[in-house]
């Protein structure tokens, strides 16, 4: 199943090829993510990520609700293996 997951931007950096990249934390699991589609995102903000791309920003409350749903469904372990 394909899933877009919220994550908190903890680092932003310019990739040598010109794309904005960043490190995003998904409940403690950190992945490198392309931020090209969310050029105005700042460190500490939340984004929805699908297959390594941040698609849009969301607020912290909504991100926390999604993580709570994933905890209830016992689906957080999948984040370690998904190519978010």
Backbone bond lengths (Angstrom), bond angles and torsions (degrees), N, CA, C in turn:
res aa  C-N    CA-C-N  psi(-1)  N-CA   C-N-CA  omega(-1)  CA-C   N-CA-C  phi
1 X - - - 1.444 - - 1.526 108.54 -
2 X 1.311 117.21 137.03 1.458 121.98 175.06 1.518 108.79 -88.59
3 X 1.316 115.37 136.65 1.443 120.41 -173.42 1.517 108.95 -142.11
4 X 1.311 117.27 134.82 1.457 121.68 171.57 1.519 106.64 -96.08
5 X 1.329 116.20 131.23 1.452 122.22 -171.86 1.528 109.50 -122.26
6 X 1.333 117.87 138.69 1.461 119.60 177.12 1.521 111.23 -77.10
7 X 1.309 115.57 146.12 1.457 120.83 176.66 1.516 109.91 -149.38
8 X 1.330 114.76 158.17 1.467 121.47 -179.26 1.531 109.10 -99.32
9 X 1.322 116.15 127.76 1.462 122.02 179.34 1.528 108.05 -72.79
10 X 1.344 115.77 122.11 1.465 119.15 -179.13 1.528 112.51 -114.75
11 X 1.328 116.35 -10.31 1.463 120.27 178.42 1.524 108.46 -158.24
12 X 1.336 116.34 142.34 1.469 121.73 176.41 1.516 107.33 -128.51
13 X 1.341 115.47 135.47 1.460 120.41 -179.98 1.520 110.12 -149.06
14 X 1.316 116.10 150.66 1.459 121.31 175.68 1.516 108.79 -86.43
15 X 1.319 116.22 128.58 1.464 121.91 176.86 1.521 107.70 -78.83
16 X 1.335 118.69 145.27 1.468 120.77 179.78 1.535 113.84 -55.01
17 X 1.337 118.17 -24.42 1.464 120.54 178.99 1.522 112.68 -84.82
18 X 1.329 117.91 1.90 1.458 121.46 174.89 1.517 116.10 102.45
19 X 1.325 118.80 -5.38 1.467 121.12 179.21 1.518 110.14 -88.46
20 X 1.316 116.21 147.26 1.452 120.20 173.42 1.522 108.22 -84.72
21 X 1.315 115.49 125.91 1.459 122.46 179.91 1.518 107.97 -119.57
22 X 1.316 115.99 165.30 1.448 119.22 177.17 1.505 111.81 -160.45
23 X 1.313 114.98 165.70 1.453 121.00 172.30 1.512 106.63 -100.00
24 X 1.334 114.59 131.57 1.460 121.30 -177.33 1.518 107.93 -125.11
25 X 1.327 115.30 134.60 1.463 121.43 179.76 1.523 109.36 -98.73
26 X 1.322 114.93 127.49 1.463 122.45 177.62 1.527 107.29 -111.35
27 X 1.323 116.38 82.64 1.457 119.77 -179.36 1.515 112.78 60.84
28 X 1.327 117.60 34.59 1.457 121.78 178.88 1.512 114.24 103.77
29 X 1.313 118.16 -15.38 1.464 122.41 176.64 1.524 106.72 -95.16
30 X 1.327 117.17 121.82 1.457 121.30 -175.30 1.526 110.45 -103.98
31 X 1.342 114.86 133.63 1.471 121.52 178.58 1.527 108.68 -133.27
32 X 1.336 115.63 153.90 1.453 120.75 173.07 1.525 108.11 -84.51
33 X 1.332 116.56 134.30 1.459 122.61 -172.43 1.525 109.38 -135.19
34 X 1.320 116.43 143.38 1.463 121.70 173.33 1.527 108.45 -79.34
35 X 1.334 116.34 127.30 1.465 121.85 -179.11 1.529 112.40 -107.12
36 X 1.320 117.65 15.30 1.462 121.84 -176.05 1.527 113.16 -59.52
37 X 1.337 117.62 -32.39 1.468 120.81 -178.94 1.526 113.04 -83.72
38 X 1.334 116.67 -6.32 1.469 121.26 179.01 1.535 108.37 -128.80
39 X 1.336 117.64 64.65 1.464 120.56 -172.41 1.525 114.74 -64.85
40 X 1.331 118.20 -20.03 1.459 120.14 -178.39 1.528 113.34 -95.94
41 X 1.338 118.23 4.82 1.461 120.85 -178.74 1.535 110.12 -67.97
42 X 1.313 115.74 144.79 1.455 122.67 179.74 1.526 110.09 -119.56
43 X 1.320 116.46 158.91 1.459 120.95 175.62 1.526 108.43 -58.02
44 X 1.329 115.80 134.62 1.460 121.77 -179.56 1.516 113.50 97.20
45 X 1.338 117.55 -12.87 1.464 120.65 177.73 1.519 109.99 -88.59
46 X 1.331 115.71 165.42 1.460 122.41 -177.86 1.516 110.76 -108.68
47 X 1.330 114.98 144.06 1.459 121.78 178.14 1.524 108.90 -131.98
48 X 1.331 115.46 157.17 1.456 121.81 171.42 1.530 106.51 -95.22
49 X 1.336 117.09 127.51 1.466 121.96 -174.67 1.524 109.93 -118.66
50 X 1.321 114.57 133.84 1.467 121.62 175.61 1.520 107.95 -134.90
51 X 1.304 117.09 127.18 1.461 124.83 -179.24 1.529 113.46 43.89
52 X 1.319 116.36 46.71 1.453 121.20 174.44 1.510 116.28 84.29
53 X 1.336 118.31 3.42 1.461 122.28 179.99 1.524 110.74 -119.90
54 X 1.327 116.71 128.55 1.461 121.05 172.55 1.524 107.00 -75.77
55 X 1.325 116.64 120.96 1.464 120.90 -175.24 1.519 113.63 -92.19
56 X 1.336 116.93 -36.40 1.459 120.86 176.96 1.514 110.05 -165.51
57 X 1.339 115.29 165.34 1.464 120.53 178.56 1.525 109.36 -86.15
58 X 1.338 115.56 150.62 1.463 121.56 171.34 1.516 107.20 -136.96
59 X 1.337 116.23 165.07 1.459 117.98 179.64 1.528 110.66 -85.17
60 X 1.320 115.15 164.50 1.465 121.30 -175.39 1.524 112.20 -61.84
61 X 1.330 117.02 -38.10 1.467 120.27 -179.52 1.535 111.28 -61.08
62 X 1.322 116.71 -45.38 1.457 120.15 179.31 1.532 111.11 -64.86
63 X 1.336 117.15 -40.57 1.463 120.68 177.84 1.525 110.61 -60.89
64 X 1.321 117.18 -43.76 1.463 120.69 179.75 1.524 111.96 -64.96
65 X 1.329 117.53 -35.81 1.467 120.60 177.00 1.533 110.68 -62.93
66 X 1.318 116.80 -43.35 1.466 120.28 179.85 1.523 109.98 -63.43
67 X 1.347 117.38 -44.14 1.462 119.46 178.69 1.522 111.60 -62.84
68 X 1.321 117.70 -36.19 1.467 120.07 177.34 1.530 110.41 -65.38
69 X 1.318 117.45 -41.30 1.470 120.58 176.92 1.528 110.78 -61.84
70 X 1.339 116.64 -42.82 1.461 120.18 179.26 1.529 111.03 -64.54
71 X 1.346 116.84 -38.51 1.466 120.00 176.61 1.522 110.53 -62.33
72 X 1.328 116.46 -44.93 1.461 120.94 -179.56 1.529 111.30 -62.09
73 X 1.309 117.01 -35.47 1.464 121.21 -179.75 1.527 111.83 -86.65
74 X 1.337 116.42 -0.44 1.458 122.62 -178.61 1.522 111.65 55.92
75 X 1.324 115.17 44.46 1.468 121.60 -177.86 1.522 113.25 -108.47
76 X 1.331 118.75 -0.59 1.467 119.43 -177.15 1.518 112.84 -66.14
77 X 1.313 118.77 -29.68 1.466 120.81 -179.91 1.522 110.94 -60.86
78 X 1.330 117.07 -29.25 1.466 120.58 179.42 1.520 112.69 -65.04
79 X 1.337 117.04 -23.46 1.464 119.74 -179.83 1.521 111.95 -61.49
80 X 1.315 117.14 -28.26 1.459 119.98 -178.61 1.523 111.49 -69.37
81 X 1.320 117.91 -25.50 1.457 120.84 -176.89 1.519 113.48 -107.26
82 X 1.323 118.30 -17.57 1.466 120.56 -178.44 1.510 111.15 -72.58
83 X 1.331 117.89 142.67 1.472 120.89 174.45 1.512 109.54 -82.22
84 X 1.315 117.03 67.29 1.458 122.89 -175.33 1.499 107.18 -59.93
